[in-house]
């Protein structure tokens, strides 16, 4: 049984949509230290619209790393047991050095973490996590089609990104950084997302399946 189904059984939710974030509160005090760090970051990161982009993307870089801690990729997502978890930023890179600094020297499940900047769609296939900046949001359908058959976690920030098939979407709510998870997308990518992470997210479904799926 996947964590998606365990979480539904535990919480009694029949569907994943419209699950209030407040339902996560009883779980917070029981989660792992890494999740506690994620929660602390989320609570402290009041990112106002006028805040500098460097601050915003330092926080988002930290979130990407923490997302990866609570996602399990299938073994065939990696060429070998020693292959790194590769974070890929497609085309426009808003992070500067923030992403590299966040992952430097860190591992997840004994795998190193590598950051790459990718400019061509075919080069995304080896990536385990793909970040799509709002400047490239118009290319989402092409990105998803290029990743068909892979187990990439696609993270973005454009309006409706998750409902259009992205895996995780950042959004602002009450001047704080939040995230939505499209459970259809992560299941299609054969990703096992921790129930602890799901409990903190806004749960959404795809408006429609990506073309060609």
C-alpha atoms as one frame of an Amber mdcrd trajectory, in Angstrom:
protein
   0.000   0.000   0.000   1.438   3.395  -1.004   1.695   6.359   1.343  -1.050
   8.007  -0.690  -3.463   5.240   0.250  -2.220   4.922   3.835  -2.824   8.632
   4.329  -6.352   8.411   2.916  -7.138   5.474   5.190  -5.745   7.263   8.240
  -7.491  10.575   7.629 -10.720   9.150   6.254 -10.669  11.373   3.192 -12.523
   9.810   0.278 -10.867  12.111  -2.235  -7.609  14.022  -2.295  -9.005  17.375
  -3.392 -10.115  20.135  -1.045  -8.180  18.704   1.915  -7.563  21.529   4.425
  -3.977  22.221   5.429  -5.161  22.372   9.041  -5.698  18.612   8.945  -1.907
  18.298   8.952  -1.467  19.903  12.374  -1.873  16.725  14.486   0.845  15.088
  12.405   3.398  17.860  12.766   4.624  16.989  16.237   5.210  13.385  15.209
   7.136  13.914  11.995  10.800  13.382  11.311  13.382  16.065  11.938  13.695
  16.758   8.241   9.999  17.431   7.947  10.152  19.637  11.023  12.810  21.659
   9.231  10.533  21.986   6.241   7.664  23.139   8.448   9.846  25.687  10.194
  10.949  27.026   6.859   7.380  27.211   5.585   6.170  29.002   8.701   9.012
  31.496   8.684   9.055  32.284   4.978   6.610  35.162   4.613   7.519  36.004
   1.024   5.788  39.226   0.069   5.166  40.065  -3.553   7.625  42.933  -3.393
  10.405  40.845  -1.797  13.614  40.407  -3.727  13.720  37.393  -6.015  16.995
  36.241  -4.462  15.264  35.688  -1.123  12.305  33.992  -2.771  14.456  31.535
  -4.673  16.712  30.786  -1.729  13.571  29.586   0.038  12.321  27.684  -3.021
  15.699  25.986  -3.411  15.442  24.758   0.186  11.931  23.497  -0.484  13.110
  21.520  -3.526  15.685  19.738  -1.400  13.090  18.973   1.275  10.556  17.757
  -1.296  13.118  15.226  -2.479  13.506  13.914   1.074   9.858  12.866   1.078
   9.623  11.385  -2.407  10.646   7.851  -3.301  11.630   7.219  -6.919  11.341
   3.734  -8.439  14.692   1.950  -8.848  14.544   2.174 -12.636  14.543   5.986
 -12.426  18.322   5.762 -11.915  20.984   4.230 -14.175  22.630   2.565 -11.156
  22.578   2.342  -7.365  25.280   4.999  -7.225  23.619   7.493  -9.572  22.837
  10.905  -8.059  19.424  12.485  -7.706  19.527  15.107 -10.439  17.716  18.419
  -9.987  17.258  20.089 -13.370  16.301  23.711 -13.975  14.750  24.120 -17.420
  15.928  27.119 -19.444  15.526  30.266 -17.311  17.371  29.823 -14.001  16.104
  32.112 -11.206  18.203  30.489  -8.473  21.645  31.876  -9.174  23.904  29.937
  -6.808  21.165  29.246  -4.226  20.279  25.765  -5.435  23.915  24.685  -5.642
  24.547  25.987  -2.130  21.520  24.187  -0.682  22.491  20.779  -2.048  26.269
  21.053  -1.687  27.632  18.064   0.247  24.187  16.638   0.989  22.790  13.208
   0.225  19.353  11.588   0.236  19.123   7.839   0.796  22.858   7.541   0.173
  22.597   9.286  -3.185  24.472  12.480  -3.952  22.485  15.391  -5.370  23.414
  17.095  -8.616  22.066  20.357 -10.060  21.958  20.819 -13.822  20.733  23.591
 -16.109  18.924  22.196 -19.145  18.017  24.074 -22.317  16.716  21.320 -24.597
  13.671  19.126 -23.948  15.339  15.770 -24.795  18.016  16.452 -22.171  15.398
  16.375 -19.383  14.939  12.602 -19.495  17.749  11.735 -17.021  16.381  14.212
 -14.443  14.620  13.082 -11.270  13.327  16.580 -10.401  12.597  19.279 -12.962
  11.961  22.902 -11.980  10.015  25.077 -14.417  10.203  28.825 -13.788   7.138
  30.930 -14.578   9.021  32.335 -17.585   8.887  28.863 -19.168   5.381  27.982
 -17.976   3.972  28.184 -21.509   6.090  25.147 -22.396   4.582  22.897 -19.727
   2.704  20.619 -22.128   5.863  20.110 -24.205   7.877  19.427 -21.059   5.391
  16.826 -19.830   5.295  15.141 -23.227   9.095  14.991 -23.317   9.087  13.339
 -19.871   6.427  10.762 -20.729   7.488   7.359 -19.398   9.980   8.810 -16.927
   9.682   9.245 -13.154  10.456  12.942 -12.936   8.927  15.147 -10.261   7.996
  18.316 -12.149   7.856  21.422  -9.938   6.709  24.861 -11.063   5.187  28.153
 -10.039   2.884  29.295 -12.836  -0.842  29.758 -12.296  -2.658  26.430 -12.528
   0.651  24.580 -12.955  -0.438  21.583 -10.873  -3.917  21.304 -12.392  -2.315
  21.328 -15.850  -0.243  18.276 -15.002   2.719  19.500 -12.984   3.620  17.481
  -9.904   4.103  20.279  -7.347   3.233  23.960  -7.636   4.428  26.809  -5.444
   1.909  29.540  -4.662   1.523  32.428  -2.227  -1.224  32.411   0.385  -1.435
  35.069   3.104   2.053  36.186   2.040   3.487  32.755   2.802   4.912  30.216
   0.416   2.695  27.148   0.066   2.567  24.250  -2.335   0.007  22.098  -4.116
   0.529  18.464  -5.115  -1.196  16.893  -8.117  -1.677  13.317  -6.970  -2.608
  12.180 -10.482   0.708  13.466 -11.813   2.868  11.889  -9.109   1.089   8.554
  -9.461   1.513   8.685 -13.235   5.246   9.216 -12.678   5.290   6.218 -10.267
   6.487   8.381  -7.389   5.734   7.454  -3.783   5.102  10.694  -1.906   5.221
  10.585   1.888   1.879  11.022   3.631   3.587  13.647   5.815   4.290  15.816
   2.791   0.799  15.247   1.395  -0.694  16.381   4.686   0.952  19.797   4.286
  -0.070  20.338   0.672  -3.132  21.534  -1.145  -4.229  18.422  -3.008  -5.325
  18.850  -6.619  -6.123  16.708  -9.652  -5.298  17.135 -13.320  -7.823  19.044
 -15.373  -7.117  16.596 -18.144  -4.440  14.082 -19.015  -1.425  15.508 -20.844
  -1.577  15.070 -24.577  -0.249  11.693 -25.633  -0.646  10.044 -22.226
